[in-house]
Amino acid sequence: MNLSHIHVEYPFTYGLIALITLVFFGTMGNPQIAENLHFSSFQIRRNKQYYRILSPALIHAGIVHLIMNGIGIYYFGPVIEQFFGAFLSWIIFILSVAGGSLLPLWVRREELNYQAVGASGGVSGLIMVGMFLYPDMQIGLMLFPVMIPAWIFGIIYSLGSIVLTQTPDRNRISHEGHLGGLLFGGMFAHYFLPSEFLGEKQMYMWYFAIMPIVLFVIAQSVFPQYFYRKR
């Protein structure tokens, strides 16, 4: 069968959605696979299983978790892919996934039992790059139906995630993973987008969405006694 005529318009976007979906349903009957792939600070630090920095993006905590990340990829993947192409889109996603693991690995370094799953770090990176590309596009959430410009949403997303790292439910959602993805995605956009794309609104995001994450990491590193004290 000759398949040379088949063309997929967004190979990165649809390929990534297909990959995480196939892994999710393929591992439903084998929890040991998920156990071997999830982010575990203990396994990374003590047993040197560094592959766990990237492998958590392949597994999800449930169908809702998978759908939410799939929606993010579906809407923002094409935005990235149209500008950078499929190969660089994969690079952005993988770097953001790594950021979504490395940041919590550092800021939650005192908690050897810290665990996480999901592609949220990579998706957060895609979202941030998309907002740098099109800061005026309108974004809304299912629980927040009001549409707001992307650059304002990016600031709210970043600052809100910083605040949520200090709330009692932090063991349920890896807000640090979101921050790591946002940070790596924002840094990629800031340093690799052509200068004509970096207007006033992108700089607002740089100073009020990306730099606060950097300051949060610095503050947590210098004054760890003031962070993560709520139980």
N, C-alpha and C positions, 0 to 999 in steps of 0.2 A: 504494500500500500504506500503510495507516494503522499507524504505529509508536508512536502516542501511548500505547498501553497497556503498552509494554515498560518495565520498571523494573529498573535495576541497583542492587542493594543497596549496593554500595561502589564508586561510580564512580571515585573517586580511585585506590583500590587496584588495581582491575582495569584501569582506564585506563592507569595507569603501567606495570603489568606488560606490557600489550599494546603500549604505545609502545616500550619498550626492546627487547622481543622482535622487533617488526616492523623496527625500525632495525637490529638485529643481523643478522637474516637478509637484510634488504634490502641491506646493505652488504657481505655476504660476498664477492661477486664484484667489488667495487669498493673496493680498499684506499685509493684516493685520497680517498674521502669520509671514512674514519676518520682519515686523515692531516690532513685539514682541520678536524676536530672535536676531536681530542685535546688535553689540557692540555699546553701548551708554554710554559715560562717565557720562552724566547727570543722566541717570536711575540707573547706578551703584552707584554713589556717593550720590545722593539725595534720591533716592527711594529704595536703598539697594537691587537692583535686581542683585544679585551676579551671578545668573545662566548665565547672559549675558557674563561672562568671557569665557564660553565654548560654548554656543549656536551659536555664529556667524559662527563656523566651518560648520554648517549644511546648511547655505544659501549662495548663490552666486549672484553677480551683473548681470550676464548674462551667456549665453552659452559658450562664449569664456573663461570667468573666470573659469567656471566649468571644461571645457576641459583642461585648463592649469594645474589646480590643480590635475585633474584626471590623466594626463600624469605623473606628478611628483610622485603620489602615485603608479602608475602602474610600473614605472621603479625602484623606490627606496624601495617600500614596500617589495617586495620579498627579496631584499638584507638584510633588517633588520629582516624579518621574518625567513629567513633561519638560522640566527645566534641566535636570541633571542626567537623565537617562537611567536605565535599569541598573547598570553596574554601580554607579555612584550612589544610587538610592539604597542598594544593599549595604554599601560601606557606611552610609549615614545611619542606617538602622542598626547595624552590628556595633558601631561605635556607641550609639545611644544605649543599646542593651548593656554593653560593658560599663558605661557610665552609671546605668541604673543598678548595677551590682557593686561597682567600686565605691560609690559614695556611701551607701549603707554599710559596706564592709569596714569603712573607716569610722564614720560617725557613730556606728553601733558596735564599735570594736570591743567594748567591755562585755558584750552579750554573745557568748559563744554559741548559744542556742538559736540565734537569729536565723529565720528561714523565710523564703519567699518564692513565689512562682508567678509566671506570666510574662507577657511581652510588653507590659505597660511602660517600662523604661524606654524601649525602642519606639513605641508608639508616641510617647511624650516627645521624644527627639524629632520624629517626623512632624508632629504638630507644631513644634517651635520653629522648625525650618520653614514650614508652610506659612506660618504667620509672619516670618521675616520677609518671605517672598511677596505676600499679599496682605499687608497690615490692615487694609480697609475692608477685607472680606468680613461678612457678618457671621458670627458664631453664636449658637445657643445650645443649651442642654435640655434634656428631657424634663428635668425637674426645675429648670430655670428657662422658661420659654421665651424670655425677652432676648432679642438678637442684639449683640453688641459688636463693635469693631474688634478685629482679631488682636490688635496691639493692646487694647485694654484687657481683653480676655487673657492674653499671655501674662500680663502683670498680676491679674487676680489669681490665675492658676498657680503662678510661682509663689506669691506671698501667702496664698491660702495653704499651699502644701507645706510651707515652712511652719506655719502656725499649727497645722494638723499633726506634724511630727511630735508635738509636745502634748497631745491630747491622750486620754486614757485608752482610746481605741486603736492606738498606733500599732498594736500587735496583730490587728486584723487586716490592715491595709498598709502596704509599704509606700508611704508618702516619700520616704527617702529615695526609693527607686524612681518615683516620678521626678523628683528633683535632679537626680543624676542624669536622667534622659534629657530633661529640659536644659541642663547645663551643657552637656555635650552637643546637643542639637543647636543651641544658641551660639556656642563658640564656633561650631562649624560654619553656621550661616554668617556670623560676623566677620570671620577671617577669610572665607572662601567665596562669598558672593562678590560680584563686581561692585566697585565703589558707588556706581550710580544707583544701586539698589538700596544703599544704606542712607535713607533719608531721616527726617526728624522723628518719625514714629518708630522706625527700627531702633534709633538710638534711645528712645524712651524705654523700649523693651530691654535694650542692653543694660541701661543703668538701673531700671526699676524691676526687672524680672530676672536677669542673669546675674548681675553683680550682687544682689541680696543673697543668692545661693552661695556665692563665693564667700561673702561675709559671714553667712551662717556657719559654713564649714570652718572658717578661721576662728570664729568665736567659740564654737564647740570644741575646737582643738586646744585653745588657750585656756578656756574656762569650762572644762567638762562638768564641773560640779554643779553648774546652774542648768544643765540640760538633762532631759529624760528622768526626771525625778517623780513624775506622777505615776501612780499605779492604779 
